[in-house]
């Protein structure tokens, strides 16, 4: 693991010592190379996990997420090039440093063995994200967005600290690898439910769960493109990853605690999809669709069946790539027309046909078209939810239909139809943008061939 | 004793209430104290480049989808129709910017306020027809829930245009076009005129057209050429009496700046190029000063007075119920007053306006001018008709200006047309493609044959 963390940390002196014309090139190329070093981790020769040291390990759940994290850094740097062009050099370097710092914390979070270390880095990821949103975001509302983001997540994770320390004192160790063997079901105690709640709340807020999701549309819309990408792709998955790890420790004593959250997720999934149909702001639409997809992941994790765990992991990876891709596409629109309103920039297929192809592919993966990995995730989750309770299929079916509806609405509104007069002189797509989109799509499409690597521990 | 205890309790209650009102009274003082303290700190410390308490709530927002330059009747009409015609609610953010919130020099407030459909251009007729319909049913459009109904002082008295022998043929053909578009107009001979309005002296009048109201519709569009296409990225809104400005990032700019539209267009780079090319075609709108006089004539025409336009170019209308009249005359090209200021020339009334008025309406031989003012026409020097729609080269600037004296009467319809152009991409209800900017380059004048 150090072979990934130290080069990523060394990217920071690289940005600060680069010449101004080599800044973006250096950081992009080297971060791409670092993501290549993550690939050998995929070679999991043991059913259990690959233990590299006392502090770091990786198993078939954390490896796809690690891959996603390291893959995303070059993409974030590529996406930020345009809107940072006019800033002074020191600010550009500071921005890239924030991204790299976030990357370091995320890598360490996903590979942490000790749960306290996981917690510290989980909280640490908030700081660079907050700085990126409030300093480089678009509008005045970003201050509000930053506050919501910070305090929702912080308030949710304080009980987690208490619960972790309590577990440390009672169990003696919070090493994740050992914890799965130590837990024995004891006599049910009332405080079990409190413990369950304390553990899960932090991750619920992060996911986000439907009732606690207010920070997400604000943060996603006001963040600059790199912020939106990392939020949608990785930070939401931190919650999922945490839940997947912790449920091994918590079950089966307090399984009944899952019911309210299952209901909230089922209902919230349909609600947020419906809200997407009425959105006028493009980024807001994509943000709400993130909530909807993550609600599926929450449900899958809470019912704790092998199939649902597989579906949850697959859905996390697939959604990470798709959501990030959609945000990049929305940003390419925004950079040209300076407005995120969908009705002001229509009929772009006539003007930018290649970008329309990327839009089409992104929309198709977002609505979980077979044989994409999005479909595999959704299908596994739907099947396991049906076996848990037959009636849930109604809401799940409604959600799948509404997802298709709003995705197609977004596609048709932005791409098809007659273009508005004032977009006919926008700049054509840059190679940089096309690279960005294809780098997002390539893993998505290649994973269709062998999805077993993202199916997580239960495969 | 019991009464004494009650009295004590009541007394304590009274003291308690007094205490609470005292603490309640101090809460508004608290915010004032904070701002006072802030001011004291700022005056004591030397000013630096970093001011964390900088409050920008008085500045416009940093981002808006549409920025409308000019807050007169046309700018506000475009803003209204943009919000009314957007299909999802709250989709578009509109920012209307005006340099003078008192509207002291705006043409809207200083106009005579007449509406007619007797134009010769079909588009103008349709615009006026819709605008009259809008004003008649203003409460359908502009009423606010729970507020009293609006009263825009709409007096439908009709519009009377007089034509001499020379102009009679033009007037007849105009009336035919107007009738085709759906306006209700009637042509009158001098005898009929004398019967209907006994106070008129029909000397020299060959024909009169007297018009009323209704409405109509259609659509189309245009395209640009291959040249340097420009795009406006942000609008710098400079605050009043200070150096601070706010760059507002926007997708569209709508130029509804009235008499100053030419200057605003030049800021966007329209007209900077070799003359004779599309780049070099300026927006030919400039301010022209026109005078309006307000007089009292006790024997003047009564309530049935229409807005009368004489063959000589003088016009007047009734104002209120006390025999007061508003009127004026368009000066000829040689007599154009200097548009630098809004000073009124009273000799103009004595020499040019009064003789014609007195000739036409004998009662006006004895009148008393109560007051006078001057306002600007956003005069389109090319063909005195409005410019509507996008610019072919600066792709995200739309115009809604240059109406040369009939802006107020066509504002609701023009606002709707521009909103349709922005939202749908083409004119839906009234086809104003002959009023696009490209006609300045192509040299196609759309002239009105009956100008006031």
Contacts between the chains, C-beta under 8 A, distances in Angstrom:
chain1	res1	chain2	res2	distance
A	138	B	62	7.7
A	138	B	63	6.5
A	139	B	61	7.2
A	139	B	62	5.5
A	139	B	63	5.1
A	140	B	56	7.5
A	140	B	61	6.7
A	140	B	62	6.1
A	278	B	88	6.6
A	280	B	88	4.7
A	280	B	90	6.4
A	280	B	91	3.7
A	280	B	92	7.9
A	337	B	251	4.9
A	338	B	63	7.7
A	338	B	233	6.1
A	338	B	234	7.4
A	338	B	249	5.0
A	338	B	250	6.2
A	338	B	251	5.1
A	339	B	63	8.0
A	339	B	65	4.6
A	339	B	250	7.3
A	339	B	251	3.6
A	341	B	65	5.2
A	341	B	91	5.5
A	341	B	92	5.8
A	341	B	93	7.6
A	341	B	251	7.6
A	342	B	91	7.6
A	343	B	86	6.9
A	343	B	87	7.3
A	343	B	88	7.4
A	343	B	91	5.6
A	343	B	92	7.3
A	343	B	423	6.6
A	344	B	65	5.9
A	344	B	92	6.9
A	344	B	251	5.2
A	344	B	252	7.2
A	344	B	422	7.8
A	345	B	251	7.5
A	346	B	425	7.9
A	418	B	425	5.4
A	418	B	426	8.0
A	419	B	425	7.2
A	420	B	422	7.5
A	420	B	425	5.2
A	421	B	221	7.5
A	421	B	390	5.2
A	421	B	395	7.2
A	421	B	421	7.0
A	421	B	425	5.7
A	422	B	251	7.1
A	422	B	252	5.8
A	422	B	390	6.5
A	422	B	395	5.2
A	422	B	396	4.0
A	422	B	398	7.9
A	422	B	422	7.9
A	423	B	395	7.9
A	424	B	224	7.5
A	424	B	229	7.9
A	424	B	395	6.4
A	425	B	224	8.0
A	425	B	229	3.6
A	425	B	230	7.7
A	425	B	231	6.1
A	425	B	395	4.4
A	426	B	231	7.6
